[in-house]
Amino acid sequence: MGALTGLSAILGGLALAGFAGVTLWLLMRPRARMATLMPGFGWLVAAAAAMTLWCAAAYVFGPGSAEALVGRALRNIALLGWLGATFWNERAPMSRPLRLIQRMLVTFCVVALSFGSAVWLRQGGLSDEWAGPGLELVAMIAASGGLLLIDSGVRHGSAGLRMPVLAVAGGFAMLWAYELNIQLIAALTGSAATTLILLLPAVALLALPTFVVAAMDVGRERMRLSRTAATRTLLLIGGAAYLVLIGLAGAVARMVGGNYGELAQGLSLVVALGAGGMLLASGRARAWLSVMISKHFFEHRYDYRAEWMRFTATLARAGDDADKSADKGEGDLYRRVAKALAELTGSPGALLMLPDPQGSYRVADRWHWEGGVEADAILSLRSAFMLQDTGHIVDLDAVRRGATTVAGGHDLAIPDWLVADTRAWVVVPVLHFQRMIAVVVLHRPPVTRALDWEDLDVLRIAGRQAASYLAESHSQQALSEAKRFDEFNRRFAFIMHDIKNLASQLALLARNAERHADNPAFRADMVETLKLSAGRLSDLLARLSPRERGRAAEAGRVAIEPLLDAVAAQMRPRRTLSIGCDAGLAAWADSGSVRQILEHLATNAIDASSADGSVQLIAAREAGRVRIDVLDQGCGMTREFIRDELFKPFVSTKEAGFGLGAYEALQIAQAMGGTIDVASEPGKGSRFTLWLPAAGEGGAAGRGNDWMKVAS
């Protein structure tokens, strides 16, 4: 009995420390979060604190002492309060008889607590001879009534409460049932059940974890072991069974006598080493063991959560260490698709086939598929049509046994080379919205097995997921090609606009040559104009080249006055321009790009003006920037047209215009850190103003005028 008393003291100390720690932890938990987990969290804290006080009294004075019975009365008050606050509320109130029972129990416990506390404070202790029986009677009544309330409360509120909360009620029921059993034994035998009383701290320790779990955000769903944990548990159980078997064999051998014990130990060691070595060295043995465990111990063959996470991770990541030689990009994606589908079924390799221009499917990539594939190894159009129309996953072993059709009478039409290659196991069509974009052939796993409905469903869903990745990759490739075509078309549209201007200039030159061919000055001007036009045409043809992305304009200090003179000379066959420029004015820009803008604007000004109307080019420095005005006295434009249509592509007021001149000029100006401003009224002409960063004396742009490169 002395050893049991010492054990009871140790358990009492552990229970006291445990409930004290749980009480502090509960007090630190966020109240708002706890209110969503349980309706009576405050009472749970009070119950933990009351359990702490009861364990303290039991540890100091003994589990069966009168002081412990007073602490039990305080504990019962808190437990009864938690039951009422947890299982009943205003919308579902406690019935009148139950409420009467609860109040009666609380009253008994309060009286016992008050009486015991008053006597203990007055006399410094309680007598077990006269105080014990009364307190034990109150404890028995409280335990009986508490069990009744738990039964009614669980039946009343179990549907809307979390399992850990119900576990707390179960812990209280266990505690009350144990105490009631102690009281009944004492009443029947006339002597206290000392052993059971000393083990009360152990029962309290069993109820301790329920407080912790109830205050955690768990228990909303049924908890299950993961497949990995379950498999390892089975292996541990198998190891334990092996050790037990060795022990039994040794015991039997010792009973029989002789040297059979040593023989049994030797045979057991040989068997263990042989089995362990086979599992470590043989992939086939490991695969067989995995299949057997999945088949006989689990409801489903696949751990869908783990498999899907691994499948998605394989598709999403770039080439791993095993595939360092794989090309990045789309080829690497093909290999990842083959690998992801193969890993689902435990296949050691896979082939991925893609359609060729004629519609047949050829091997495009492989993953761990040893040996080459013949050049004529294709999937015919007939088989491709069948797979696409039916979405059928083909078990090649069934085909080898003579099953050559599927439901509906469709002929599989599997090619002979695929049937003859015994490594090929399953053919999986990769479908995206009823369109087959790839076919994956899976390698036979180490342990051959027949496909079941679960394999087919997993491969079908995984094939659709892989198809979305392949379709997205194909869409990205098509979009990239479309962007290249769009870039070429855009350059071509701008060049056509420039060619139209050159054609108009050459046509005007030809008409003037008929009248002024004998004039030496005209001939010299014509030769210069032809040279400039030929150079412009050569530049335009270079810009159309697929290898030429346009001339990359470089920023530099550009003198404005020579540019204006050059533009005026270019336009002289059509119109004499008036030039005005501040002395030494320079911009931080690209000379060719600025000239291209001014030629566009000057050409439009000439086209909009009458035959005798003047066109002016005026440049000045204003607000720290270079301002170049192109003014005409033409027909002008409305404000609505300037706001809504002027700088939009393919919008023009000219009958034969492309509507690209103003748009291209604005794009080039903005790329150089400038812009174009327009002021115009119908019948009063127009003013186009080109703003550019001004260049300082040292050749650098003004502060804040950082200039970007632009491809013209």
C-alpha positions in Angstrom: 0.0 0.0 0.0 3.0 2.3 0.6 4.0 2.0 -3.0 0.5 2.8 -4.2 0.4 5.8 -1.8 3.7 7.1 -3.3 2.4 6.6 -6.9 -0.8 8.4 -5.9 1.2 11.4 -4.7 3.2 11.4 -7.9 0.1 11.3 -10.0 -1.5 14.0 -7.9 1.5 16.3 -8.4 1.3 15.7 -12.2 -2.4 16.4 -12.2 -1.9 19.6 -10.2 0.8 20.8 -12.6 -1.1 19.8 -15.7 -4.4 21.5 -14.8 -2.5 24.6 -13.6 -0.7 24.8 -16.9 -4.0 24.2 -18.9 -5.7 27.0 -16.9 -3.0 29.5 -17.7 -3.0 28.4 -21.4 -6.8 28.8 -21.6 -6.6 32.3 -20.1 -4.1 33.3 -22.9 -6.3 32.0 -25.7 -8.1 34.7 -27.8 -11.6 35.0 -26.5 -13.2 35.9 -29.9 -11.7 32.7 -31.4 -12.7 30.6 -28.5 -16.3 31.9 -28.7 -16.6 30.4 -32.2 -15.2 27.0 -31.0 -17.5 26.5 -28.0 -20.4 28.4 -26.4 -19.2 28.1 -22.8 -15.5 28.9 -23.0 -15.6 31.0 -19.7 -17.0 28.0 -17.9 -14.4 25.8 -19.4 -11.7 28.0 -17.9 -13.6 28.0 -14.5 -13.8 24.2 -14.7 -10.0 23.9 -15.3 -9.3 26.3 -12.4 -11.6 24.3 -10.1 -10.0 21.1 -11.2 -6.6 22.7 -10.3 -7.9 23.6 -6.7 -9.3 20.1 -6.2 -6.0 18.5 -7.4 -4.1 20.8 -5.0 -6.3 19.7 -2.0 -6.0 16.0 -3.0 -2.2 16.4 -3.3 -1.7 18.2 0.0 -4.3 16.4 2.2 -4.9 13.2 0.3 -7.5 12.2 -2.3 -10.0 10.9 0.3 -9.6 13.7 2.8 -12.4 16.0 3.9 -10.5 18.9 2.4 -10.4 17.1 -1.0 -14.2 16.6 -0.7 -14.7 20.4 -0.2 -12.5 21.0 -3.3 -14.7 18.4 -5.1 -17.8 20.5 -4.2 -16.2 23.6 -5.8 -15.2 21.5 -8.8 -18.7 20.1 -9.2 -20.2 23.7 -9.3 -17.9 24.6 -12.2 -18.6 21.4 -14.0 -22.3 21.8 -13.7 -22.1 25.4 -14.9 -20.1 24.3 -18.0 -22.7 21.7 -18.8 -25.6 24.2 -18.7 -23.7 26.8 -20.7 -22.5 24.3 -23.4 -25.5 22.1 -24.2 -28.3 24.6 -23.6 -28.8 28.2 -24.7 -31.6 30.8 -25.2 -32.7 29.3 -28.5 -32.7 25.8 -27.1 -33.3 26.2 -23.3 -33.0 23.6 -20.7 -36.3 21.9 -19.7 -37.8 22.8 -16.4 -37.1 19.4 -14.7 -33.5 19.5 -15.7 -33.1 23.1 -14.6 -34.6 22.2 -11.3 -32.1 19.3 -10.9 -29.2 21.5 -11.9 -30.2 24.2 -9.3 -30.6 21.6 -6.6 -27.2 20.1 -7.3 -25.5 23.5 -7.3 -27.3 24.4 -4.1 -26.0 21.2 -2.4 -22.5 21.8 -3.6 -22.6 25.5 -2.5 -23.8 24.5 1.0 -21.1 21.9 1.3 -18.4 24.3 0.1 -19.6 27.0 2.4 -19.8 24.7 5.4 -16.5 23.1 4.8 -14.7 26.3 4.1 -16.1 28.0 7.3 -15.1 25.1 9.5 -11.7 24.8 8.0 -11.1 28.5 8.4 -12.3 28.5 12.0 -10.6 25.3 13.2 -7.7 25.1 10.8 -8.9 21.6 9.5 -11.8 19.3 9.0 -12.6 16.1 10.9 -13.1 13.1 8.7 -15.3 11.5 11.3 -18.2 14.0 11.3 -17.6 16.1 8.2 -16.6 13.3 5.8 -19.9 11.4 5.7 -21.9 14.6 4.8 -19.5 15.7 2.2 -19.4 12.2 0.7 -23.2 12.2 0.5 -23.2 15.6 -1.4 -20.5 14.3 -3.7 -22.6 11.1 -4.5 -25.7 13.2 -5.2 -23.7 15.6 -7.4 -22.1 12.7 -9.3 -25.5 11.0 -9.9 -27.2 14.3 -11.0 -24.2 15.2 -13.1 -24.3 11.9 -15.1 -28.0 12.6 -15.7 -27.3 16.1 -17.0 -24.5 14.8 -19.3 -26.7 12.2 -20.8 -29.5 14.7 -21.5 -27.1 17.4 -22.7 -25.2 15.1 -25.2 -28.5 13.8 -26.7 -29.7 17.4 -26.9 -26.7 19.1 -28.4 -24.4 16.6 -30.0 -25.4 17.3 -33.6 -24.3 20.9 -33.3 -21.1 20.5 -31.3 -17.5 19.5 -32.1 -16.3 16.1 -31.0 -13.6 17.5 -28.7 -16.3 19.4 -26.8 -18.2 16.2 -26.4 -15.0 14.6 -25.2 -14.8 17.0 -22.4 -18.3 16.0 -21.3 -17.1 12.4 -21.6 -14.2 13.1 -19.3 -16.5 14.6 -16.7 -18.8 11.6 -17.0 -15.8 9.3 -16.5 -14.7 11.2 -13.4 -18.2 11.3 -11.9 -18.9 7.6 -12.7 -15.6 6.6 -11.0 -16.4 8.7 -7.9 -19.9 7.3 -7.8 -18.5 3.8 -8.0 -16.2 4.6 -5.0 -19.2 5.9 -2.9 -21.4 2.9 -3.8 -18.6 0.4 -2.9 -18.2 2.2 0.4 -21.9 2.1 1.1 -22.2 -1.6 0.3 -19.1 -2.8 2.1 -19.1 -0.4 4.9 -15.4 0.4 4.3 -13.7 2.9 2.1 -12.4 1.7 -1.3 -8.9 2.9 -0.5 -7.2 1.6 -3.7 -9.8 3.3 -5.9 -9.5 6.6 -3.9 -5.7 6.6 -4.3 -6.1 6.2 -8.1 -8.4 9.3 -8.4 -5.4 11.5 -9.6 -4.9 9.0 -12.5 -8.5 9.5 -13.6 -8.1 13.2 -13.4 -5.0 12.9 -15.7 -7.1 11.0 -18.2 -9.5 13.9 -18.4 -6.8 16.5 -18.8 -6.2 16.1 -22.6 -9.8 16.8 -23.4 -9.5 20.4 -22.1 -6.6 21.0 -24.5 -8.1 19.4 -27.5 -11.5 21.2 -27.0 -9.7 24.6 -27.1 -7.9 23.8 -30.4 -9.3 24.2 -33.9 -9.6 20.5 -34.5 -12.4 18.0 -34.6 -14.5 19.7 -37.3 -14.0 16.6 -39.5 -13.2 13.0 -38.8 -9.5 12.6 -38.2 -7.7 9.8 -40.1 -4.1 8.7 -40.4 -2.3 9.5 -43.6 -1.5 6.6 -45.9 2.2 7.1 -45.1 1.6 7.0 -41.3 -0.7 4.0 -41.6 1.8 2.1 -43.7 4.6 2.8 -41.2 2.3 1.7 -38.4 1.6 -1.5 -40.2 5.3 -2.1 -40.6 5.9 -1.4 -37.0 3.1 -3.8 -36.0 4.6 -6.4 -38.3 8.0 -5.9 -36.6 6.5 -6.2 -33.2 4.7 -9.4 -34.2 8.0 -10.7 -35.5 9.6 -10.0 -32.1 6.7 -11.6 -30.2 7.0 -14.7 -32.5 10.7 -15.0 -31.8 10.0 -14.7 -28.0 7.3 -17.4 -28.2 9.5 -19.7 -30.3 12.3 -19.3 -27.8 10.0 -20.0 -24.9 8.7 -23.2 -26.6 12.2 -24.3 -27.4 13.2 -23.8 -23.8 10.3 -25.9 -22.6 11.1 -28.7 -25.0 14.8 -28.6 -24.0 17.9 -29.3 -26.0 19.5 -26.8 -28.4 16.3 -25.9 -30.2 16.4 -22.4 -28.7 19.6 -21.5 -30.5 18.3 -23.1 -33.7 15.1 -21.0 -33.5 17.1 -17.9 -32.9 19.4 -18.6 -35.9 16.5 -19.4 -38.2 14.7 -16.2 -37.2 17.8 -14.1 -37.8 18.3 -15.7 -41.3 14.7 -15.0 -42.2 14.8 -11.4 -40.9 18.0 -10.7 -42.8 16.8 -12.3 -46.0 13.4 -10.5 -45.9 15.1 -7.1 -45.1 17.8 -7.5 -47.8 15.2 -8.5 -50.4 13.1 -5.4 -49.6 16.1 -3.1 -49.8 17.7 -4.6 -53.0 14.6 -5.5 -55.0 12.3 -2.8 -56.4 9.9 -5.6 -57.5 9.6 -6.8 -53.9 9.0 -3.3 -52.6 6.4 -2.8 -55.3 4.7 -6.1 -54.5 4.6 -5.2 -50.8 3.1 -1.7 -51.6 0.4 -3.3 -53.8 -0.5 -5.9 -51.1 -0.8 -3.2 -48.4 -2.9 -1.0 -50.6 -5.1 -3.9 -51.7 -5.8 -5.4 -48.3 -5.5 -2.6 -45.8 -6.9 0.5 -47.5 -10.4 1.3 -48.9 -8.8 3.0 -52.0 -5.7 2.2 -54.0 -4.6 5.8 -54.1 -4.0 8.5 -51.5 -5.7 11.1 -53.7 -4.5 14.2 -51.8 -0.9 13.1 -51.8 -0.9 11.8 -55.4 -2.6 15.0 -56.7 -0.1 17.3 -54.9 2.8 15.3 -56.4 1.2 15.2 -59.8 0.6 19.0 -59.9 4.1 19.7 -58.5 5.7 17.5 -61.2 3.8 19.3 -63.9 4.6 22.8 -62.5 8.3 22.5 -61.8 11.2 22.7 -64.3 13.5 19.7 -65.1 14.8 18.0 -62.0 18.1 16.4 -61.3 17.1 13.3 -63.2 16.3 15.3 -66.3 19.1 17.8 -66.4 19.7 17.0 -70.0 16.2 17.9 -70.9 15.7 21.0 -73.0 13.9 23.8 -71.2 10.6 25.0 -72.5 7.9 22.9 -74.2 10.1 19.8 -74.6 10.7 19.7 -70.9 6.9 20.0 -70.3 6.3 17.0 -72.5 8.7 15.0 -70.4 7.1 16.2 -67.2 3.7 15.2 -68.4 5.0 11.7 -69.2 6.7 11.5 -65.8 3.6 12.7 -63.8 1.3 10.2 -65.4 3.8 7.3 -65.0 4.3 8.1 -61.3 0.6 7.9 -60.6 0.5 4.2 -61.4 4.0 3.3 -60.4 5.2 2.9 -63.9 9.0 3.2 -64.3 8.8 5.0 -67.7 6.6 6.5 -70.3 6.4 7.7 -73.9 4.6 10.9 -75.1 3.3 11.0 -78.6 2.2 14.2 -80.5 0.4 14.6 -83.8 2.4 15.2 -86.9 1.2 17.4 -89.9 -0.7 14.4 -91.3 -2.6 13.8 -88.1 -0.7 10.6 -87.1 0.9 10.5 -83.6 4.7 10.0 -83.3 6.9 9.8 -80.2 8.0 13.3 -79.2 9.6 12.7 -75.8 10.2 9.9 -73.3 10.9 9.5 -69.6 13.1 6.6 -68.5 12.1 4.5 -71.5 15.2 2.5 -72.2 16.0 1.6 -75.8 15.1 3.3 -79.0 11.8 3.5 -80.8 11.6 2.8 -84.6 11.1 5.7 -87.0 7.9 4.2 -88.3 6.5 3.8 -84.7 3.3 5.8 -85.2 -0.3 5.7 -84.0 -2.4 5.7 -87.1 -5.2 8.1 -87.9 -7.8 5.3 -87.3 -6.6 4.6 -83.8 -6.2 8.3 -83.1 -9.9 8.9 -84.1 -11.0 6.1 -81.9 -9.1 7.3 -78.9 -10.3 10.9 -79.4 -14.0 10.0 -79.9 -14.3 7.5 -77.1 -11.6 8.7 -74.6 -10.9 5.0 -74.0 -7.8 4.1 -71.9 -6.4 1.0 -73.5 -5.1 -1.9 -71.4 -2.5 -3.4 -73.8 -2.5 -6.7 -71.9 -6.2 -7.1 -72.7 -5.4 -6.3 -76.4 -2.8 -9.0 -76.4 -5.4 -11.4 -75.0 -7.6 -10.7 -78.0 -9.8 -7.8 -76.8 -9.6 -5.6 -79.9 -12.9 -3.7 -79.5 -14.5 -1.4 -76.9 -18.1 -0.7 -75.9 -20.0 0.5 -78.8 -18.2 -1.8 -81.2 -15.3 0.6 -81.9 -12.1 -1.1 -83.2 -9.1 -0.2 -81.1 -6.8 -0.4 -84.2 -3.7 -0.5 -81.9 -0.5 -0.7 -84.1 1.5 -3.9 -84.2 4.7 -2.3 -82.9 2.9 -1.2 -79.7 1.3 -4.6 -79.1 4.7 -6.4 -79.8 6.6 -4.3 -77.3 5.8 -6.0 -74.0 7.1 -3.0 -72.0 4.0 -1.0 -73.1 1.2 -1.4 -70.6 -1.4 1.3 -70.9 -2.3 3.9 -73.6 -3.7 7.1 -72.1 -5.3 9.7 -74.4 -4.6 13.3 -73.2 -7.9 15.1 -74.1 -8.6 18.8 -73.9 -12.3 19.7 -74.6 -12.8 16.5 -76.7 -9.6 17.2 -78.7 -6.7 14.8 -78.3 -3.5 16.8 -78.1 -1.2 14.0 -77.0 -1.0 10.2 -76.2 1.0 8.8 -73.3 2.1 5.1 -73.3 3.0 3.9 -69.8 5.7 1.4 -69.1 4.8 -1.9 -67.4 5.3 -1.6 -63.5 7.5 -4.0 -61.7 4.5 -5.9 -60.4 2.0 -6.5 -63.2 -1.6 -6.0 -62.2 -4.9 -5.6 -64.0 -6.4 -2.1 -64.3 -9.5 -1.5 -62.2 -12.0 1.3 -62.2 -9.9 3.4 -59.8 -6.9 3.3 -62.1 -9.0 4.3 -65.0 -10.6 7.2 -63.2 -7.3 8.5 -61.9 -5.7 8.3 -65.3 -8.6 9.9 -67.0 -8.7 12.9 -64.7 -5.0 13.3 -64.6 -4.9 13.2 -68.4 -7.3 16.1 -68.5 -5.2 18.0 -66.1 -2.1 17.4 -68.1 -3.9 18.4 -71.2 -4.7 21.8 -69.8 -0.9 22.4 -69.2 -0.1 21.3 -72.8 -2.9 23.4 -74.2 -1.7 26.4 -72.3 1.8 25.8 -73.6 0.5 25.5 -77.2 -1.5 28.7 -76.7 1.5 30.5 -75.5 3.5 29.4 -78.5 0.7 30.4 -80.8 0.4 33.8 -79.1 4.1 34.4 -79.5 3.9 33.6 -83.2 0.8 35.9 -83.5 2.7 38.7 -81.8 5.6 38.3 -84.2 3.1 38.5 -87.1 1.4 41.5 -85.5 4.8 43.2 -85.1 5.6 42.6 -88.8 2.2 43.8 -89.9 2.5 46.9 -87.8 5.9 47.7 -89.2 4.5 47.0 -92.7 1.6 49.4 -92.2 3.9 52.2 -91.1 6.2 51.5 -94.0 3.3 51.5 -96.5 2.4 55.0 -95.2 6.0 56.2 -95.8 6.1 54.5 -99.2 2.8 56.4 -100.1 4.5 59.7 -99.2 7.6 58.8 -101.3 5.4 57.8 -104.2 3.6 61.1 -104.0 6.9 63.0 -104.0 8.3 61.0 -106.9 5.1 61.5 -108.9 5.3 65.3 -108.3 8.9 65.2 -109.3 8.0 63.4 -112.6 5.3 66.0 -113.4 7.7 68.9 -112.8 10.4 67.2 -114.9 8.2 67.5 -117.9 8.2 71.2 -117.6 11.5 72.1 -116.0 13.8 69.4 -117.4 16.0 72.0 -119.2 16.6 74.0 -116.0 20.1 73.0 -114.6 19.0 74.0 -111.1 16.0 71.8 -111.3 18.0 68.9 -112.6 20.5 69.2 -109.7 17.6 69.4 -107.2 15.9 66.4 -108.9 19.1 64.3 -108.6 19.4 65.1 -104.9 15.7 64.3 -104.3 16.1 61.0 -106.1 19.1 60.1 -104.0 17.2 60.9 -100.8 14.2 58.9 -102.0 16.3 55.9 -102.9 17.9 56.0 -99.5 14.6 56.2 -97.8 13.3 53.2 -99.8 16.4 51.2 -98.9 15.8 51.9 -95.2 12.2 50.9 -95.5 13.1 47.6 -97.1 15.6 46.9 -94.3 12.9 47.5 -91.7 10.7 44.8 -93.4 13.4 42.2 -92.9 12.5 39.6 -90.2 16.0 39.8 -88.8 15.8 43.6 -88.6 13.7 44.7 -85.7 14.1 48.3 -86.7 16.9 50.8 -86.2 17.5 51.3 -82.5 17.6 55.1 -82.1 20.4 56.3 -79.8 20.0 59.5 -77.7 22.3 62.3 -78.5 22.6 66.1 -78.8 20.7 67.1 -82.0 20.9 70.6 -83.5 17.4 71.6 -84.5 18.2 74.2 -87.2 20.0 71.8 -89.6 17.1 69.4 -89.2 14.6 72.0 -90.2 16.7 72.9 -93.3 16.9 69.3 -94.3 13.1 68.9 -94.0 12.5 72.0 -96.0 14.8 70.8 -98.7 13.0 67.5 -98.7 9.6 69.2 -99.1 10.8 71.9 -101.6 9.5 70.0 -104.7 6.0 70.3 -103.2 6.1 73.5 -101.2 8.6 76.1 -100.0 8.5 76.1 -96.2 9.2 79.0 -93.9 11.8 78.3 -91.3 12.4 80.0 -87.9 14.7 78.7 -85.2 16.5 80.1 -82.1 20.3 80.2 -82.5 22.1 77.2 -81.1 18.9 75.3 -80.2 19.5 71.6 -79.5 17.4 68.7 -78.3 18.3 65.5 -76.5 16.9 63.0 -79.1 17.6 60.9 -82.2 18.2 62.9 -85.3 16.5 60.4 -87.7 13.5 60.0 -85.5 13.0 63.7 -85.1 13.3 64.2 -88.9 10.8 61.4 -89.5 8.3 63.1 -87.2 8.8 66.5 -88.9 8.4 65.0 -92.3 5.1 63.4 -91.3 3.8 66.7 -89.9 5.1 68.8 -92.8 3.6 66.5 -95.3 0.2 66.5 -93.6 0.4 70.4 -93.4 1.1 70.6 -97.1 -1.8 68.2 -97.9 -4.2 70.2 -95.7 -3.2 73.6 -97.2 -4.3 75.2 -100.5 -1.8 75.6 -103.3 -0.8 79.1 -102.3 -1.1 78.5 -98.5 2.0 78.9 -96.4 3.5 76.2 -94.1 5.9 77.2 -91.3 8.4 75.4 -89.2 9.3 77.4 -86.0 11.5 76.1 -83.2 12.3 77.7 -79.9 13.2 76.9 -76.3 10.3 77.1 -73.8 9.9 75.8 -70.2 13.2 74.0 -70.3 12.2 72.0 -73.4 12.5 72.3 -77.2 9.3 73.3 -78.9 8.9 72.8 -82.7 5.7 74.2 -84.3 4.4 73.1 -87.7 1.8 75.6 -88.8 -0.5 75.6 -91.8 -3.5 77.6 -93.0 -5.5 74.6 -94.2 -9.0 73.3 -93.6 -8.4 72.6 -89.9 -10.0 70.0 -87.6 -12.7 69.9 -85.0 -11.9 69.5 -81.3 -13.9 66.2 -81.3 -11.8 64.8 -84.1 -8.6 65.8 -82.4 -9.7 64.3 -79.1 -11.3 61.1 -80.3 -9.7 60.1 -83.7 -6.6 62.0 -84.7 -4.1 59.8 -82.9 -5.9 56.5 -83.5 -4.5 54.2 -86.1 -6.3 53.7 -89.4 -8.4 56.9 -89.0 -7.8 59.6 -91.6 -9.5 62.6 -93.2 -7.7 62.0 -96.5 -9.5 60.0 -99.1 -6.5 57.7 -99.8 -4.8 58.1 -96.4 -3.8 55.2 -94.1 -4.4 57.1 -90.9 -1.0 56.2 -89.5 1.1 59.3 -89.8 -0.1 61.1 -86.7 -0.2 57.9 -84.7 3.3 56.9 -85.6 4.7 60.4 -84.9 3.1 60.5 -81.4 4.5 57.0 -80.6 8.0 58.0 -81.6 7.8 61.3 -79.8 6.7 59.7 -76.6 9.4 57.1 -76.8 12.0 59.9 -76.9 10.5 61.5 -73.7 8.5 64.1 -75.7 5.0 64.5 -77.0 2.9 66.2 -79.7 0.3 68.9 -78.9 -2.4 70.0 -81.4 -4.4 73.2 -81.8 -6.8 73.6 -84.7 -10.2 75.0 -85.7 -12.1 74.3 -88.9 -11.3 76.8 -91.6 -8.5 78.4 -89.6 -5.6 76.0 -90.1 -3.7 73.8 -87.6 -0.7 73.9 -85.3 1.2 70.7 -84.4 3.7 71.2 -81.6 6.5 68.7 -81.1 8.0 68.9 -77.5 11.4 67.3 -76.9 13.9 67.3 -74.0 16.3 70.2 -74.4 20.1 69.4 -74.5 22.4 71.4 -72.2 25.7 72.9 -73.0 27.5 69.7 -72.1 25.4 67.6 -74.3 23.2 65.9 -71.6 19.5 66.2 -71.4 17.9 68.5 -68.8 17.1 67.1 -65.4 14.2 64.7 -65.4 14.4 64.2 -69.2 15.7 60.6 -69.2 15.3 59.3 -72.8 14.4 55.8 -73.9 15.5 53.9 -77.0 12.9 53.6 -79.7 12.9 51.3 -82.7 11.8 53.2 -85.8 
